[in-house]
């Protein structure tokens, strides 16, 4: 089980910060969804030298909103579930074939999912 977020761009905004990046999946998909830890972004720097300096420094806060998008490839879909802290959100994956079934819990991520080009966008409170 591993969802790795890689920061690619940051829009500092005026009162909120917008973060963009890529998502990589590996390992086993847990029943009920895989954990998303947004705090891993706080340690990353984009190519242009930007960072996510937001209210995530307080672990009680995560993004205000966030989502995943598949860029081409398979028709898999990924649903975000808000956590109680920035480090315990959930990502649930679904194949959108005939049944649109959730990925099998306890089994390896399907090859179609690990081959997906997945991006994220997230909106955070800006530190004042």
Backbone as a chain_set.jsonl record, in Angstrom:
{"seq": "XXXXXXXXXXXXXXXXXXXXXXXXXXXXXXXXXXXXXXXXXXXXXXXXXXXXXXXXXXXXXXXXXXXXXXXXXXXXXXXXXXXXXXXXXXXXXXXXXXXXXXXXXXXXXXXXXXXXXXXXXXXXXXXX", "coords": {"N": [[0.838, -1.168, 0.0], [0.769, 1.975, -1.071], [0.576, 5.343, -1.678], [1.963, 7.819, -3.385], [2.587, 11.214, -3.378], [3.628, 13.752, -5.534], [4.775, 16.93, -5.714], [4.23, 19.345, -8.203], [3.592, 21.944, -8.963], [2.792, 25.156, -7.591], [0.358, 27.506, -6.763], [0.393, 30.485, -5.298], [-1.791, 32.165, -4.627], [-4.059, 34.497, -2.911], [-5.431, 34.336, -0.415], [-5.608, 31.671, -0.191], [-3.837, 28.649, -0.923], [-2.857, 26.857, -3.774], [-2.131, 23.647, -4.754], [-0.514, 21.435, -7.008], [0.056, 18.303, -8.593], [1.495, 15.013, -9.109], [0.383, 11.578, -8.839], [1.39, 8.482, -7.593], [0.866, 5.009, -7.547], [1.379, 2.033, -5.68], [2.081, -1.342, -4.599], [-0.194, -2.966, -2.352], [-3.714, -2.694, -2.477], [-5.596, -1.49, 0.101], [-8.531, -2.722, 1.825], [-11.34, -0.635, 1.724], [-9.946, 1.592, 0.931], [-6.947, 3.501, 0.17], [-4.492, 5.21, 2.148], [-4.045, 8.709, 2.127], [-1.537, 10.968, 2.62], [-1.279, 14.131, 3.101], [0.645, 15.697, 4.312], [3.105, 14.989, 3.34], [3.634, 16.654, 1.234], [4.551, 19.033, 2.308], [7.26, 18.83, 2.626], [8.376, 18.954, 0.151], [9.745, 20.476, -2.831], [8.974, 22.392, -5.666], [9.884, 22.351, -9.188], [10.286, 24.992, -9.825], [11.12, 25.968, -7.419], [9.176, 26.358, -5.468], [7.187, 25.899, -2.495], [4.867, 24.152, -0.304], [3.593, 26.021, 1.922], [1.539, 26.096, 4.257], [-1.505, 25.902, 6.205], [-1.168, 23.283, 6.848], [0.897, 22.758, 8.53], [-0.154, 22.605, 11.001], [-1.287, 19.672, 12.186], [-3.993, 19.098, 12.353], [-5.266, 20.13, 10.21], [-6.058, 19.693, 6.801], [-6.262, 19.697, 3.236], [-8.638, 22.112, 1.959], [-10.203, 21.363, -0.133], [-9.855, 18.698, -2.501], [-8.783, 16.698, -5.292], [-8.466, 13.92, -7.559], [-7.399, 13.239, -10.896], [-7.488, 11.354, -13.865], [-5.19, 11.303, -16.425], [-5.769, 10.604, -19.488], [-5.271, 7.236, -20.722], [-6.474, 4.448, -18.854], [-9.982, 3.973, -17.968], [-10.191, 4.227, -15.184], [-11.352, 5.377, -11.966], [-10.96, 7.68, -9.261], [-11.713, 8.325, -5.962], [-11.903, 10.763, -3.452], [-11.783, 10.786, 0.092], [-12.404, 12.73, 2.813], [-10.276, 13.084, 5.602], [-9.741, 13.062, 9.206], [-7.546, 14.441, 9.799], [-4.643, 15.906, 8.218], [-3.073, 13.798, 7.442], [-4.556, 11.47, 7.098], [-6.438, 11.039, 5.011], [-8.47, 9.305, 2.58], [-8.131, 7.415, -0.419], [-10.118, 6.014, -2.791], [-10.268, 3.535, -5.225], [-11.668, 2.762, -8.393], [-12.587, 0.559, -10.972], [-13.838, 1.274, -14.142], [-15.123, -0.431, -15.815], [-17.505, -2.801, -16.928], [-18.833, -3.136, -14.469], [-17.888, -1.192, -12.706], [-16.558, -1.618, -10.339], [-15.079, -1.417, -7.055], [-11.534, -1.447, -6.515], [-9.931, -4.53, -5.644], [-9.742, -5.23, -2.26], [-6.851, -5.871, -0.327], [-5.474, -7.024, -2.367], [-2.978, -6.721, -4.955], [-2.55, -3.501, -6.48], [-4.38, -3.018, -9.494], [-2.847, -3.555, -12.698], [-3.645, -1.659, -14.56], [-4.168, 0.543, -12.945], [-1.691, 1.184, -11.728], [-0.392, 1.946, -13.979], [-1.753, 4.189, -14.741], [-1.787, 7.701, -15.451], [-1.956, 9.856, -13.083], [-3.151, 12.833, -11.719], [-3.186, 15.437, -9.197], [-5.07, 18.01, -7.589], [-5.129, 20.425, -5.081], [-6.465, 22.453, -2.516], [-5.439, 24.676, -0.087], [-5.601, 26.255, 3.186], [-4.07, 29.359, 3.599], [-1.168, 30.302, 5.372], [-1.152, 32.97, 7.708]], "CA": [[0.0, 0.0, 0.0], [1.519, 3.223, -1.112], [0.179, 6.425, -2.553], [3.004, 8.831, -3.295], [2.243, 12.486, -3.991], [4.789, 14.533, -5.942], [4.396, 18.303, -5.99], [4.781, 19.864, -9.457], [3.37, 23.38, -9.103], [2.077, 25.813, -6.499], [-0.158, 28.844, -7.032], [0.28, 31.016, -3.935], [-3.073, 32.809, -4.347], [-4.019, 35.589, -1.948], [-5.817, 33.834, 0.901], [-5.5, 30.21, -0.222], [-2.731, 28.12, -1.709], [-3.285, 25.772, -4.658], [-1.028, 22.733, -5.046], [-0.773, 20.52, -8.11], [1.116, 17.31, -8.674], [1.212, 13.682, -9.644], [0.094, 10.525, -7.871], [1.879, 7.158, -7.987], [0.301, 3.923, -6.732], [2.165, 0.795, -5.675], [1.789, -2.268, -3.507], [-1.497, -3.591, -2.173], [-4.829, -1.788, -2.225], [-6.297, -1.922, 1.317], [-9.991, -2.648, 1.848], [-11.824, 0.665, 2.176], [-9.176, 2.686, 0.34], [-5.554, 3.718, 0.568], [-4.296, 6.444, 2.897], [-3.376, 9.857, 1.523], [-0.89, 11.802, 3.63], [-0.982, 15.419, 2.479], [1.8, 16.338, 4.938], [4.314, 14.704, 2.568], [3.876, 17.78, 0.335], [5.227, 20.109, 3.017], [8.707, 18.624, 2.56], [8.789, 18.949, -1.249], [9.964, 21.739, -3.529], [8.707, 22.241, -7.094], [10.986, 22.686, -10.086], [10.501, 26.444, -9.742], [11.542, 26.31, -6.067], [8.042, 26.678, -4.615], [6.834, 24.911, -1.474], [3.532, 24.272, 0.272], [3.673, 26.591, 3.261], [0.118, 26.335, 4.518], [-1.978, 25.508, 7.525], [-0.867, 21.874, 7.101], [1.846, 22.622, 9.625], [-0.995, 22.139, 12.104], [-1.763, 18.407, 11.651], [-5.445, 18.988, 12.363], [-5.79, 20.667, 8.956], [-5.651, 19.177, 5.507], [-6.772, 20.606, 2.221], [-10.038, 22.501, 1.986], [-10.765, 20.435, -1.104], [-8.832, 18.038, -3.298], [-9.302, 15.699, -6.203], [-7.569, 13.227, -8.48], [-7.858, 13.141, -12.275], [-6.684, 10.476, -14.71], [-4.831, 11.944, -17.689], [-5.737, 9.587, -20.531], [-5.098, 5.874, -20.211], [-7.649, 3.641, -18.534], [-11.107, 4.726, -17.419], [-10.305, 4.098, -13.727], [-11.745, 6.593, -11.26], [-10.418, 7.755, -7.906], [-12.576, 9.147, -5.121], [-11.259, 11.226, -2.223], [-12.593, 10.868, 1.313], [-11.737, 13.602, 3.76], [-9.906, 12.498, 6.879], [-9.846, 13.936, 10.369], [-6.274, 15.168, 9.835], [-4.009, 15.981, 6.896], [-2.347, 12.563, 7.116], [-5.38, 10.252, 7.069], [-7.467, 11.008, 3.989], [-8.519, 8.021, 1.868], [-8.355, 7.378, -1.851], [-10.746, 4.756, -3.198], [-10.106, 3.352, -6.659], [-12.726, 2.0, -9.049], [-12.488, 0.308, -12.402], [-15.117, 1.697, -14.707], [-15.57, -1.386, -16.825], [-18.942, -3.088, -16.919], [-19.43, -3.058, -13.137], [-17.416, -0.041, -11.953], [-16.295, -2.145, -8.999], [-13.901, -0.934, -6.336], [-10.384, -2.346, -6.589], [-10.017, -5.601, -4.66], [-8.992, -4.996, -1.036], [-5.89, -6.905, 0.029], [-4.793, -7.498, -3.575], [-2.127, -5.711, -5.581], [-3.226, -2.563, -7.373], [-4.42, -3.538, -10.859], [-1.848, -2.978, -13.587], [-4.193, -0.452, -15.184], [-4.067, 1.65, -11.995], [-0.289, 1.59, -11.565], [0.015, 2.556, -15.246], [-2.476, 5.446, -14.933], [-1.144, 8.982, -15.178], [-2.916, 10.477, -12.17], [-2.731, 14.124, -11.185], [-4.034, 15.942, -8.121], [-5.108, 19.438, -7.268], [-5.582, 20.581, -3.694], [-6.574, 23.84, -2.067], [-5.122, 24.752, 1.344], [-5.634, 27.555, 3.847], [-2.744, 29.96, 3.578], [-0.745, 30.834, 6.654], [-1.178, 34.438, 7.73]], "C": [[0.879, 1.226, 0.0], [0.911, 4.156, -2.13], [1.222, 7.514, -2.337], [2.568, 10.072, -4.056], [3.538, 13.223, -4.319], [4.306, 15.909, -6.392], [5.04, 18.769, -7.294], [4.608, 21.367, -9.599], [2.581, 23.888, -7.908], [1.63, 27.184, -7.0], [-0.404, 29.466, -5.67], [-1.023, 31.73, -3.622], [-2.94, 33.974, -3.378], [-4.365, 35.114, -0.544], [-5.738, 32.319, 0.982], [-4.385, 29.805, -1.165], [-3.241, 26.93, -2.512], [-2.065, 24.935, -5.022], [-1.451, 21.75, -6.126], [0.368, 19.512, -8.172], [0.652, 16.009, -9.279], [1.049, 12.685, -8.502], [0.648, 9.22, -8.419], [1.322, 6.13, -7.005], [1.232, 2.719, -6.796], [1.719, -0.074, -4.515], [0.373, -2.796, -3.54], [-2.55, -2.544, -1.858], [-5.58, -2.277, -0.987], [-7.816, -1.841, 1.172], [-10.408, -1.293, 2.392], [-11.021, 1.842, 1.669], [-7.802, 2.841, 0.93], [-5.41, 5.088, 1.221], [-3.555, 7.481, 2.071], [-2.833, 10.704, 2.662], [-0.455, 13.105, 2.964], [0.247, 16.074, 3.079], [3.09, 16.038, 4.183], [4.624, 15.829, 1.584], [4.685, 18.886, 0.997], [6.749, 19.996, 2.928], [9.251, 18.727, 1.138], [8.928, 20.364, -1.8], [9.709, 21.494, -5.011], [9.944, 22.606, -7.895], [11.315, 24.175, -10.018], [10.859, 26.901, -8.331], [10.424, 26.661, -5.119], [7.793, 25.552, -3.612], [5.383, 25.108, -1.055], [3.717, 24.725, 1.712], [2.252, 26.996, 3.622], [-0.232, 25.904, 5.931], [-1.735, 24.031, 7.812], [0.178, 21.702, 8.193], [1.129, 22.289, 10.933], [-1.64, 20.841, 11.612], [-3.276, 18.229, 11.679], [-6.047, 19.429, 11.035], [-5.217, 19.932, 7.758], [-6.139, 20.147, 4.467], [-8.243, 20.95, 2.455], [-10.809, 21.619, 1.021], [-9.63, 19.871, -1.94], [-9.482, 17.025, -4.225], [-8.209, 15.101, -7.064], [-8.218, 13.192, -9.86], [-6.935, 12.208, -13.024], [-6.462, 11.185, -16.037], [-4.698, 10.874, -18.762], [-5.639, 8.197, -19.917], [-6.417, 5.197, -19.936], [-8.78, 4.507, -17.996], [-11.272, 4.531, -15.906], [-10.716, 5.44, -13.138], [-11.249, 6.511, -9.829], [-11.24, 8.763, -7.118], [-11.82, 9.508, -3.855], [-12.259, 11.19, -1.08], [-11.796, 11.664, 2.337], [-11.462, 12.864, 5.06], [-10.131, 13.475, 8.018], [-8.586, 14.762, 10.553], [-5.666, 15.118, 8.438], [-3.362, 14.664, 6.483], [-3.221, 11.312, 7.063], [-6.595, 10.343, 6.139], [-7.432, 9.642, 3.322], [-8.75, 8.259, 0.38], [-8.938, 6.015, -2.159], [-10.677, 4.678, -4.714], [-11.171, 2.429, -7.214], [-12.366, 1.774, -10.512], [-13.837, 0.682, -12.989], [-15.515, 0.827, -15.889], [-17.066, -1.613, -16.683], [-19.569, -2.89, -15.541], [-19.02, -1.808, -12.369], [-17.085, -0.413, -10.523], [-15.053, -1.511, -8.381], [-12.78, -1.949, -6.504], [-10.48, -3.359, -5.448], [-9.122, -5.304, -3.465], [-8.077, -6.166, -0.72], [-5.153, -7.485, -1.164], [-3.931, -6.363, -4.131], [-2.987, -4.752, -6.4], [-3.277, -3.178, -8.765], [-3.358, -2.842, -11.713], [-2.342, -1.714, -14.256], [-4.06, 0.755, -14.259], [-2.623, 2.117, -11.836], [0.255, 2.216, -12.848], [-0.706, 3.885, -15.512], [-1.556, 6.636, -14.695], [-2.173, 9.782, -14.388], [-2.337, 11.798, -11.682], [-3.66, 14.515, -10.041], [-4.022, 17.463, -8.146], [-5.688, 19.526, -5.859], [-5.521, 22.054, -3.306], [-6.395, 23.865, -0.549], [-5.341, 26.159, 1.876], [-4.204, 28.091, 3.846], [-2.409, 30.477, 4.976], [-0.764, 32.353, 6.611], [-0.177, 34.961, 8.718]], "O": [[1.631, 1.481, 0.941], [0.75, 3.805, -3.299], [1.348, 8.061, -1.241], [2.222, 9.997, -5.235], [4.438, 13.309, -3.484], [3.524, 16.027, -7.335], [6.247, 18.614, -7.482], [5.399, 22.01, -10.289], [1.806, 23.153, -7.296], [2.416, 27.93, -7.584], [-1.306, 29.036, -4.951], [-1.347, 31.893, -2.446], [-1.827, 34.392, -3.058], [-3.67, 35.451, 0.415], [-5.791, 31.741, 2.068], [-4.039, 30.537, -2.092], [-3.974, 26.091, -1.988], [-1.079, 25.46, -5.538], [-2.593, 21.291, -6.158], [1.51, 19.833, -7.84], [-0.421, 15.912, -9.873], [1.5, 12.905, -7.377], [0.409, 8.882, -9.578], [1.309, 6.351, -5.794], [1.805, 2.423, -7.845], [1.068, 0.39, -3.579], [-0.193, -3.042, -4.605], [-2.314, -1.623, -1.075], [-6.148, -3.369, -1.011], [-8.324, -0.973, 0.462], [-9.884, -0.846, 3.412], [-11.374, 2.988, 1.946], [-7.52, 2.379, 2.036], [-6.135, 6.021, 0.876], [-2.567, 7.176, 1.403], [-3.574, 11.109, 3.558], [0.604, 13.172, 2.34], [0.852, 16.93, 2.434], [4.078, 16.75, 4.358], [5.765, 15.952, 1.139], [5.426, 19.6, 0.323], [7.451, 20.985, 3.138], [10.459, 18.602, 0.932], [8.316, 21.311, -1.306], [10.176, 20.496, -5.56], [10.927, 23.107, -7.35], [12.474, 24.571, -10.138], [10.898, 28.103, -8.07], [10.685, 27.216, -4.051], [8.146, 24.398, -3.857], [4.753, 26.105, -1.407], [3.965, 23.916, 2.606], [1.819, 28.11, 3.325], [0.64, 25.585, 6.739], [-2.056, 23.56, 8.903], [0.328, 20.604, 8.731], [1.736, 21.755, 11.86], [-2.468, 20.89, 10.703], [-3.789, 17.287, 11.076], [-7.21, 19.137, 10.756], [-4.033, 19.598, 7.721], [-6.407, 21.307, 4.778], [-8.988, 20.184, 3.065], [-11.922, 21.182, 1.312], [-8.574, 20.49, -2.072], [-10.591, 16.555, -3.974], [-7.158, 15.708, -7.268], [-9.442, 13.123, -9.976], [-5.719, 12.262, -12.84], [-7.412, 11.614, -16.692], [-3.623, 10.297, -18.928], [-5.897, 8.014, -18.727], [-7.372, 5.35, -20.696], [-8.553, 5.654, -17.61], [-12.384, 4.658, -15.394], [-10.469, 6.495, -13.722], [-11.131, 5.429, -9.255], [-11.436, 9.9, -7.546], [-11.169, 8.655, -3.252], [-13.432, 11.52, -1.255], [-10.666, 11.315, 2.68], [-12.304, 12.117, 5.557], [-10.646, 14.575, 7.818], [-8.557, 15.682, 11.37], [-6.13, 14.367, 7.58], [-3.126, 14.439, 5.296], [-2.694, 10.202, 6.991], [-7.654, 9.792, 6.44], [-6.464, 8.899, 3.484], [-9.465, 9.178, -0.02], [-8.344, 4.985, -1.839], [-10.991, 5.646, -5.406], [-11.535, 1.435, -6.586], [-11.901, 2.684, -11.198], [-14.872, 0.423, -12.376], [-16.155, 1.286, -16.835], [-17.805, -0.688, -16.346], [-20.736, -2.51, -15.456], [-19.738, -1.395, -11.458], [-17.302, 0.374, -9.601], [-14.113, -1.125, -9.076], [-13.026, -3.149, -6.621], [-11.055, -3.062, -4.401], [-7.91, -5.145, -3.609], [-8.481, -7.323, -0.831], [-4.293, -8.35, -0.996], [-4.141, -5.193, -3.809], [-4.02, -5.141, -6.945], [-2.305, -3.806, -9.184], [-3.018, -1.684, -11.474], [-1.562, -0.793, -14.499], [-3.862, 1.873, -14.733], [-2.361, 3.32, -11.812], [1.252, 2.936, -12.811], [-0.313, 4.628, -16.411], [-0.663, 6.588, -13.849], [-3.132, 10.315, -14.947], [-1.176, 11.868, -11.28], [-4.771, 13.999, -9.922], [-3.096, 18.099, -8.651], [-6.613, 18.796, -5.502], [-4.628, 22.79, -3.726], [-7.102, 23.172, 0.182], [-5.277, 27.135, 1.128], [-3.251, 27.345, 4.069], [-3.267, 31.022, 5.67], [-0.429, 32.954, 5.59], [-0.047, 36.174, 8.883]]}, "num_chains": 1, "name": "protein.A"}
